[in-house]
Amino acid sequence: KQGKNLVYRAKKLENKNKKEKAEKLYLKALKKFEKAYTKDKKNADILNYLGYTLRKTGNLKKAEVFYLKGLELDAGHLGINEYLGELYVQTNRIALAKERLAVLNGCKCEEYKELKELIEDN
């Protein structure tokens, strides 16, 4: 819960272009999620947040590992599919991003719309 609150606050700072402050909060959140992961390795939400905070702090390879572990537990996880798709766009692997979008297709969810827009813009 504390990690989620830190992520929420970091996103707000990021939207205000306060990237350095946001990154500090993402790093704090990362520590919370790493601690949670040591206690529960079978929780797709924790894996999603680990991937997200790692991606936001620049560790893309490790982020991808956690996203993929999360998909092994829950292949239809909306957040993981969106964020892994964003990582693929960020690393110029558009075909893989489109695969994540295909998983989200039909969900009528924010994750689908956001990933679709990101792919179309790149």
C-alpha positions as CSV (number, residue, x, y, z in Angstrom):
1,K,0.0,0.0,0.0
2,Q,2.8,2.4,0.9
3,G,4.5,1.6,-2.4
4,K,1.3,2.3,-4.4
5,N,1.0,5.7,-2.6
6,L,4.6,6.6,-3.5
7,V,3.9,5.7,-7.2
8,Y,0.8,7.8,-7.2
9,R,2.7,10.8,-5.8
10,A,5.6,10.2,-8.3
11,K,3.2,10.2,-11.2
12,K,1.8,13.5,-10.1
13,L,5.3,15.0,-9.9
14,E,6.1,13.5,-13.3
15,N,3.1,15.2,-14.8
16,K,4.3,18.5,-13.4
17,N,7.7,17.9,-15.1
18,K,9.4,17.4,-11.7
19,K,11.3,14.4,-12.9
20,E,14.1,14.3,-10.3
21,K,11.6,14.4,-7.4
22,A,9.5,11.8,-9.1
23,E,12.5,9.4,-9.6
24,K,13.3,9.6,-5.9
25,L,9.8,8.6,-5.0
26,Y,9.9,5.8,-7.6
27,L,13.1,4.5,-6.0
28,K,11.5,4.6,-2.5
29,A,8.5,2.7,-4.0
30,L,10.8,0.2,-5.6
31,K,12.3,-0.7,-2.2
32,K,8.8,-1.3,-0.8
33,F,7.9,-3.6,-3.7
34,E,11.2,-5.5,-3.5
35,K,10.4,-6.1,0.2
36,A,6.8,-7.2,-0.6
37,Y,8.2,-9.5,-3.3
38,T,10.5,-11.3,-0.8
39,K,7.3,-12.2,1.1
40,D,5.0,-13.0,-1.9
41,K,6.6,-14.1,-5.2
42,K,3.3,-15.2,-6.7
43,N,1.6,-11.9,-6.8
44,A,1.1,-10.4,-10.3
45,D,0.3,-7.0,-8.9
46,I,3.6,-6.8,-7.0
47,L,5.5,-7.9,-10.1
48,N,3.7,-5.3,-12.1
49,Y,4.7,-2.5,-9.7
50,L,8.3,-3.9,-9.6
51,G,8.4,-3.7,-13.4
52,Y,6.9,-0.3,-13.4
53,T,9.2,1.3,-10.8
54,L,12.2,-0.3,-12.4
55,R,11.2,1.1,-15.8
56,K,10.6,4.5,-14.4
57,T,14.0,4.5,-12.8
58,G,15.7,3.4,-16.0
59,N,16.4,-0.3,-15.4
60,L,14.5,-1.6,-18.5
61,K,16.0,-5.0,-18.7
62,K,15.2,-5.9,-15.1
63,A,11.7,-4.3,-15.5
64,E,11.0,-6.6,-18.5
65,V,12.0,-9.7,-16.4
66,F,9.5,-8.8,-13.7
67,Y,6.7,-8.0,-16.2
68,L,7.3,-11.4,-17.9
69,K,7.2,-13.2,-14.6
70,G,3.9,-11.4,-13.8
71,L,2.5,-12.5,-17.2
72,E,3.4,-16.1,-16.3
73,L,1.1,-15.8,-13.3
74,D,-1.7,-13.8,-15.0
75,A,-1.4,-13.6,-18.8
76,G,-4.4,-11.2,-19.0
77,H,-3.2,-8.7,-16.3
78,L,-4.2,-5.4,-17.7
79,G,-1.5,-3.3,-16.1
80,I,1.4,-5.6,-17.0
81,N,0.2,-5.9,-20.6
82,E,0.0,-2.1,-20.9
83,Y,3.3,-1.4,-19.2
84,L,5.2,-4.1,-21.0
85,G,3.8,-2.7,-24.2
86,E,5.1,0.7,-23.2
87,L,8.5,-0.7,-22.5
88,Y,8.5,-2.3,-25.9
89,V,7.7,1.0,-27.5
90,Q,10.4,2.7,-25.4
91,T,12.9,0.1,-26.7
92,N,11.7,0.4,-30.3
93,R,10.1,-3.1,-30.4
94,I,6.8,-2.1,-31.9
95,A,5.8,-5.6,-33.1
96,L,6.0,-6.9,-29.5
97,A,4.1,-3.8,-28.2
98,K,1.3,-4.7,-30.7
99,E,1.2,-8.2,-29.3
100,R,0.5,-6.7,-25.8
101,L,-2.2,-4.5,-27.4
102,A,-3.8,-7.6,-29.0
103,V,-4.1,-9.1,-25.5
104,L,-5.9,-6.0,-24.3
105,N,-8.1,-5.7,-27.3
106,G,-11.8,-5.9,-26.4
107,C,-11.3,-5.0,-22.7
108,K,-12.8,-1.5,-23.2
109,C,-10.3,-0.3,-20.7
110,E,-8.0,2.7,-20.2
111,E,-4.9,0.4,-20.6
112,Y,-5.9,-0.5,-24.2
113,K,-6.6,3.1,-25.2
114,E,-3.3,4.4,-23.7
115,L,-1.1,1.7,-25.2
116,K,-2.9,2.1,-28.6
117,E,-2.2,5.9,-28.6
118,L,1.4,5.4,-27.7
119,I,1.9,2.9,-30.5
120,E,0.2,5.1,-33.0
121,D,2.4,8.1,-31.9
122,N,5.6,6.1,-32.5
